[in-house]
Amino acid sequence: MLYGKGVWVLYSVHLDLAVEMAREIGATHIFYRTGHRGMFFPEAASRVSQRAHAAGLVPFAWFSVPTDSPSEVVWIARRSIEFGYQGLVLDVAAVSRQTPQRIEALGRQLLDAGLNPEAIYYSAPPAISRHPEIPYRQLNLLCRGGFMPKSGPLLGKPAEVAIHKLTYEEHNHWSRVWGYAPPLYPVLSPCRDEEGKAPLTPAEFSKWTLALLEHRPPFFSVFHAATTSRDLWPLLAEVEVPRPPQATEMSPLLEPLRPTDRLDGEEPPVEPEEPPLIITVQVSDTVWTLCERYGCTREQFWEWNGYLWDERGWPRDANYLQPGWRVRVR
């Protein structure tokens, strides 16, 4: 069981804000998106993990699950573990067709890679009856850590309906159907839209925290730090969660691999002939000028540094680099 509160971070640029928010609301965990579409964000993942540990917070990794590319999921999961993340959250979108067979195939690959299912969780819409395209049963078998339903205003329902009916009543009903009740850890949202342009006022958000309080969850989290107004922090701080019955140590997400171990289909690492050259981007630099200056192709530049754009969800632009970025050019 998880106990405490969590703060989700979409982009590492908001790390300082997330840590400050975590301290103010009494959070115990930081959730960071360590990868996206097969790309892992090494510098950002390392920075978030180290900062979380230094602040006394437990870092969890999360990312969306493209089940048509399970090897991508395994790759990001394994890399996240290497960078010190202690839990893994698979984010399942309602619009995608996550068939039972694909989830089962993903589960086999994750288990074959040595991941502990007790430390894997999944996040998905709470209204289970309304999403037959999502194989909740198979996700429960794979993600033994628990279910993190996205219980917020995006559901288009008032707080009492979204929390009481769509989250807890649905969970209780389907737990009887499944014959197993996965741990439930709701995820609140402070906005009516995904972009954070329609934030809730404290009076509006208090309806959500009060509804959640009635169920006394041992753990809940907020998505995400950058869209959560400081005016809402006191309300989140007032939500008390039960203390664990006794101090327990979390199960490791993965046993360390031996040097000879590698994933199925993964090529053995090739040692570079010389150490990579990393430079700091200046105001006048562009991708084109750096490639010309250091003799690398633009394709190679994107392979080395594409995560800097992907981690923020930005389109890649050969004429734009953010001063201060550290990029590989050789």
C-alpha positions in Angstrom: 0.0 0.0 0.0 1.0 3.6 -0.7 0.6 6.2 2.0 0.9 9.9 1.5 0.4 12.4 -1.3 2.0 12.9 -4.7 2.7 15.7 -7.1 2.9 15.1 -10.8 5.5 16.9 -13.0 5.0 17.1 -16.7 8.2 19.0 -17.6 11.4 19.2 -15.6 11.4 23.0 -15.9 8.7 22.9 -13.2 10.8 20.8 -10.8 11.5 23.6 -8.3 7.8 24.5 -8.2 6.9 20.8 -7.7 9.3 20.4 -4.8 8.0 23.6 -3.2 4.4 22.5 -3.6 5.2 19.1 -2.2 6.6 20.6 1.0 3.6 22.9 1.4 1.0 20.2 1.0 2.8 17.5 2.9 3.5 15.4 -0.2 5.7 12.3 -0.1 6.1 11.5 -3.8 7.1 13.2 -7.0 5.8 11.7 -10.3 7.9 12.7 -13.3 7.4 11.8 -17.0 10.8 10.2 -17.7 10.1 9.4 -21.4 7.7 9.8 -24.3 7.2 8.0 -27.6 10.3 5.8 -27.1 12.5 8.6 -26.1 14.1 8.7 -22.6 15.1 12.0 -21.0 18.4 11.2 -19.2 19.5 14.6 -18.0 16.1 15.6 -16.8 15.3 12.2 -15.3 18.6 12.3 -13.4 18.0 15.9 -12.2 14.5 15.2 -11.0 15.4 11.9 -9.2 18.4 13.5 -7.4 16.4 16.5 -6.3 13.5 14.4 -5.1 15.8 12.2 -3.0 17.5 15.2 -1.6 14.1 16.7 -0.6 13.1 13.5 1.1 10.6 12.6 -1.6 10.1 9.3 -3.4 10.5 9.6 -7.2 8.1 7.7 -9.4 8.4 7.5 -13.2 5.4 7.8 -15.5 4.8 7.8 -19.2 2.1 6.9 -21.7 1.8 3.3 -22.8 2.0 2.6 -26.6 1.2 -1.1 -26.5 2.0 -1.5 -30.1 5.7 -0.9 -29.1 6.2 -2.8 -25.8 9.9 -2.7 -26.3 9.7 1.1 -25.9 7.9 0.8 -22.6 10.5 -1.7 -21.3 13.3 0.5 -22.4 12.0 3.6 -20.6 11.1 1.6 -17.6 14.5 0.0 -17.3 16.3 3.4 -17.8 14.0 5.0 -15.2 15.0 2.4 -12.6 18.7 2.9 -13.4 18.2 6.6 -12.5 16.7 5.9 -9.1 13.0 5.9 -9.6 11.2 3.6 -7.2 7.8 3.1 -8.8 6.5 3.1 -12.4 3.1 4.4 -13.5 1.7 3.4 -16.9 -0.5 6.1 -18.2 -3.3 4.6 -20.3 -5.4 7.0 -22.5 -9.1 6.5 -23.0 -8.8 7.2 -26.8 -6.4 4.4 -27.5 -7.2 0.8 -28.2 -5.4 -1.1 -25.5 -6.5 -4.6 -26.3 -6.1 -7.4 -23.6 -3.7 -9.3 -25.8 -1.4 -6.2 -26.1 -1.4 -5.6 -22.4 -0.7 -9.2 -21.8 2.2 -9.1 -24.2 3.5 -5.9 -22.6 3.2 -7.6 -19.2 5.3 -10.6 -20.3 8.0 -8.3 -21.6 8.1 -6.3 -18.4 8.3 -9.4 -16.2 10.9 -11.0 -18.5 12.9 -7.8 -18.0 12.8 -8.4 -14.2 10.4 -5.7 -13.2 8.5 -6.2 -9.9 4.7 -6.0 -10.6 4.1 -4.9 -7.0 5.9 -1.6 -7.9 4.0 -1.0 -11.1 0.8 1.1 -11.2 -1.5 2.3 -13.9 -3.5 5.5 -14.4 -6.7 5.6 -16.5 -10.2 7.0 -16.5 -12.2 6.0 -13.4 -15.5 5.3 -15.1 -14.6 1.7 -15.9 -18.1 0.8 -17.3 -17.8 3.6 -19.9 -14.4 2.5 -21.3 -14.7 -1.1 -22.7 -11.6 -0.3 -24.9 -9.4 -0.3 -21.8 -8.6 -3.8 -20.5 -8.7 -3.0 -16.8 -8.7 -6.6 -15.7 -5.4 -7.3 -17.5 -3.9 -4.0 -16.2 -4.8 -5.0 -12.7 -2.9 -8.3 -13.2 0.1 -6.5 -14.6 0.1 -3.5 -12.3 -0.1 -5.0 -8.9 0.8 -1.8 -7.2 -2.6 -0.3 -7.8 -5.0 1.8 -9.9 -4.6 5.6 -10.1 -7.9 6.9 -11.6 -7.9 10.4 -13.1 -10.7 11.8 -11.0 -11.0 15.4 -12.0 -13.2 18.1 -13.8 -12.2 16.7 -17.2 -14.8 14.0 -16.6 -17.5 16.7 -17.1 -19.2 15.8 -13.8 -19.5 17.6 -10.5 -17.1 16.5 -7.7 -19.6 14.3 -5.8 -20.4 12.4 -9.0 -16.9 12.0 -10.2 -15.5 11.0 -6.8 -18.3 9.0 -5.2 -19.9 7.4 -8.2 -17.4 7.2 -11.1 -14.4 6.5 -8.9 -15.4 4.7 -5.8 -18.7 3.1 -6.7 -17.3 1.9 -10.0 -14.2 0.5 -8.3 -16.3 -1.4 -5.7 -18.6 -2.8 -8.4 -15.8 -4.0 -10.6 -13.8 -5.4 -7.8 -16.6 -7.8 -7.1 -16.7 -8.7 -10.7 -13.0 -9.3 -10.9 -12.8 -11.0 -7.5 -10.0 -8.8 -6.6 -9.9 -5.1 -5.4 -6.8 -3.4 -6.7 -5.5 -0.6 -4.4 -7.1 2.7 -5.4 -5.2 6.0 -5.4 -7.2 8.9 -7.0 -5.5 11.6 -9.1 -7.1 15.0 -8.7 -6.9 17.8 -11.3 -7.1 21.5 -10.6 -8.4 22.5 -14.0 -11.3 22.0 -16.4 -9.0 21.6 -19.4 -5.8 19.7 -20.2 -3.9 22.9 -21.0 -4.5 24.4 -17.6 -6.2 27.5 -19.0 -9.4 27.0 -17.0 -8.2 26.6 -13.4 -10.6 25.9 -10.6 -11.1 28.6 -7.9 -10.4 27.6 -4.3 -14.2 27.5 -3.7 -14.6 25.1 -6.6 -11.6 22.9 -5.8 -12.7 22.5 -2.1 -15.7 20.5 -3.4 -13.2 17.9 -4.8 -11.0 17.8 -1.7 -14.0 17.4 0.6 -15.5 14.6 -1.5 -12.2 12.8 -1.5 -11.9 13.3 2.3 -15.1 11.2 2.8 -13.3 8.2 1.5 -10.0 8.7 3.4 -7.7 7.4 0.7 -4.3 6.3 2.0 -2.7 8.0 -0.9 -3.8 10.5 -3.6 -1.9 12.8 -6.0 -2.4 16.0 -8.1 -1.8 16.4 -11.8 0.1 18.5 -12.1 2.3 21.1 -10.3 2.4 23.8 -13.1 -1.4 24.0 -13.3 -2.1 24.0 -9.6 -2.5 27.5 -8.3 -0.8 28.4 -5.0 -4.3 29.3 -3.7 -5.2 25.6 -3.8 -2.2 24.4 -1.8 -3.8 25.0 1.6 -6.7 22.9 0.6 -4.5 20.0 -0.4 -2.5 20.4 2.8 -5.8 20.0 4.8 -6.5 16.6 3.2 -5.2 14.2 5.8 -4.3 10.7 4.8 -4.1 7.7 7.1 -0.7 6.8 8.4 0.7 3.4 7.6 0.1 0.8 10.3 3.9 0.4 10.6 7.0 1.5 8.8 7.5 -0.7 5.7 10.2 -0.7 3.1 9.0 -0.5 -0.6 9.7 -3.5 -2.8 12.4 -2.8 -5.3 11.2 -2.1 -8.8 14.0 -4.2 -10.3 16.8 -6.3 -9.2 20.1 -5.0 -10.6 21.1 -6.6 -13.8 24.3 -8.5 -14.3 26.7 -6.9 -16.8 25.9 -9.7 -19.3 22.1 -9.3 -19.1 20.2 -7.3 -21.7 16.7 -7.1 -23.0 15.5 -9.3 -25.9 16.5 -7.8 -29.1 18.7 -5.2 -27.5 22.1 -4.9 -29.1 25.2 -5.0 -26.8 26.5 -1.5 -26.1 29.2 -0.2 -28.4 32.0 1.7 -26.8 32.6 5.1 -28.4 36.0 5.6 -29.9 36.3 8.9 -28.0 34.2 10.6 -25.3 31.2 12.6 -26.5 31.6 16.3 -26.8 29.0 18.2 -24.9 28.7 22.0 -25.3 26.5 24.7 -23.7 24.2 26.5 -26.1 24.8 30.2 -26.6 22.2 32.8 -27.6 23.2 32.9 -31.3 23.4 29.1 -31.8 21.1 27.1 -34.0 21.1 23.4 -34.9 22.4 24.2 -38.4 25.4 26.3 -37.1 26.3 23.7 -34.5 26.3 20.9 -37.1 28.4 23.0 -39.4 30.8 24.0 -36.7 31.4 20.5 -35.2 30.9 18.3 -38.3 27.9 16.3 -37.3 24.8 15.7 -39.4 21.4 17.1 -38.4 20.1 13.5 -38.2 22.8 12.6 -35.7 22.2 15.8 -33.7 18.5 14.9 -33.3 19.3 11.3 -32.3 21.6 12.6 -29.6 19.5 15.6 -28.4 15.9 15.1 -29.5 14.8 14.5 -25.9 15.3 18.1 -25.1 12.3 19.0 -27.4 10.3 15.8 -26.7 10.5 16.2 -23.0 8.6 19.5 -23.3 6.3 18.4 -26.1 7.8 21.0 -28.4 8.1 20.6 -32.2 11.8 20.2 -33.3 13.0 23.5 -34.8 16.4 23.7 -36.5 16.5 27.4 -35.9 15.7 27.4 -32.2 17.8 26.3 -29.3 17.4 27.4 -25.7 20.5 29.1 -24.3 21.9 27.1 -21.5 21.0 23.7 -22.9 23.8 21.2 -22.9 23.8 19.3 -26.2 26.0 16.7 -27.7 27.7 17.7 -30.9 30.2 14.8 -31.4 
